[in-house]
């Protein structure tokens, strides 16, 4: 962590120096170079390959905790591009593109996993420039964009000062709870050796994620005696406590700013239509850009559950047994943010400006949560110019060439500026 | 159905005849016979075998729609007792013990299926005379009691006038929706050839089921646009409509007499903790001894669902799509009853009296629903003297010898009186 402390010091020193124009200068110098122009041209000529890669990756299912088939395929795609990928203990794919100087590496990552369970039809449908499939954007487009960046750097024979570690992470979604990126930063060979972090995730041409939405997730399991639906009618039913928990949760008013949200997401339980269930469960997600608001929301939720249980125990007979509720934490993602004046952000802003665009900073829950919570400069940048309905079966992206190649140039510029070029 | 009509006529004729004492006389005559005494003694000496059979049957899983392994084993147990069992198109096990006269048969049945899903631990635990396991009573004890009755008839060399068709039925529980007994009465080789029907199901030494509880069952599927739990927060969530449906259902007041019940029993849906679900579903059971009360309850329930949907569509944004609900009927069991003066009931009452007990008539939802709805004399009689918690993981029965052999004598007497003995 020594290395990280010295990075933090250097950021602090920047404050005192008249270096405000430096990131824009770096970007101008990079964009003007022949090497960059060749690399950028490769993004343009490689557009069809990028679309093919998105389709190929999307069509390899990668349900939570079952990313290995896609991981192997992704490693192979990196190998075909001259890198020497490996798969770490968590299942992340790592491939280093060496730098000219020793020292911390810059990570460029996208996540391998989707939210969709095994058996989901992941066939990509195409209508004009629109691709439709579960996971097509989130984050198959991120992985394909990462590959396009490797291709472009190779085409431009770009030599960066810091090495660039390309990573396909596991466990970004849902119950994965960021286990891939946690492994990267807190265990394994690159622990303490990462100077900056990019995640390619999310869509649009006007935003980046520089703040980490914190989240708290629980599986609530309601138990009761259960029994025959006719013979035991009148006894407490854990389903009613679950129902009250959902309806009460959805009465909570949360601030729009700092954005704070909740979701009653997954549910299950019961054995047979003619049996009062003995056990039902509910998965709940709570998030906020503010650690305080998240704590406030969590507190309200944690009060709702016992209230719902008590109400059901009061409403019906408990002679066969009472309702109880167990709370299992299934996700805890730290909040955090990257300093608004950090080089990585100013490089990104300058890169957007060099393409005639302005970019807003936002907060979200992404792989960047982990480096942000550790004080390591990190941002999550867009991986598609236009798309929507991530996490829904009707997810789509628009692969139109002009805006997407523009976005890829912005990514290339930002990454090269952060890693430094000779 | 001609045969059934003539049976109905003969029941009607009984009304006009001074035959009130006849059932008691029949029972006294049977109980006094040497053949019966030998048969009854076999119930006593066969007690240990009965307990062994309960354990063996219980430990063969028979989840809904997956009764075939238990069916084959049960057929083998009947074959060992000198019968020639077959398995019909629905999966029922049928074994005829021939009568001395042609004409309709008397069915003695128990059901093969349990409510418990695949993977449930069905190992029987024993503490003294108490056996504990999912399905140990319902209806493993019924199947074992059926076998004990075959053994006792064989031991007493009992010859009945009507043939006795021993049946292990499939599909009595839950979504099985009585498909086994429906097959028996409405298709297959015994259609129109059954004069009376016994189901061995339920527990206790004081009741029989002479009325059929009607039931209506639905799977309600709530759909919505779904989306990212953080990015799409504010849109409608089908889980909330489900929650409101459950809590509103449980506000309905139903009469204790005629007994009317409901249960929100099984639930599922959602894809990931960080996704607003696109689909969740709920299985609901409604029952009543009164067709009118059942219709009233169903009407209320069918009004709750669209109200819950409308409330959610009003409470949150529908820009990405609205909540809708689909209702799939998954069970429809007819109500009905056996005439309180039918011979089958009066034989059962006399059989209880011959053991110094009185028996009350009740209503329930059992395999007897089908013959009762068709006007064929049918009752469901107890298969265990004491037990509880059917349909729950902690189901138990007490296999104490004295009360259970007494119950088995009552069953034997009632069945022999109904089938007639030479």
Interface residues (C-beta under 8 A of the other chain):
Chain A: X64 X115 X116 X117 X173 X174 X175 X213 X215 X217 X225 X226 X227 X228 X229 X230 X231 X232 X233 X237 X239 X240 X242 X243 X244 X245 X246 X247 X250 X259 X261 X262 X263 X264 X265 X266 X267 X268 X269 X270 X271 X272 X273 X274 X275 X276 X277 X278 X280 X283 X284 X285 X287 X315 X320 X330 X331 X364 X365 X389 X390 X391 X392 X393
Chain B: X64 X115 X116 X117 X173 X174 X175 X213 X215 X217 X225 X226 X227 X228 X229 X230 X231 X232 X233 X237 X239 X240 X242 X243 X244 X245 X246 X247 X250 X259 X261 X262 X263 X264 X265 X266 X267 X268 X269 X270 X271 X272 X273 X274 X275 X276 X277 X278 X280 X283 X284 X285 X287 X315 X320 X330 X331 X364 X365 X389 X390 X391 X392 X393
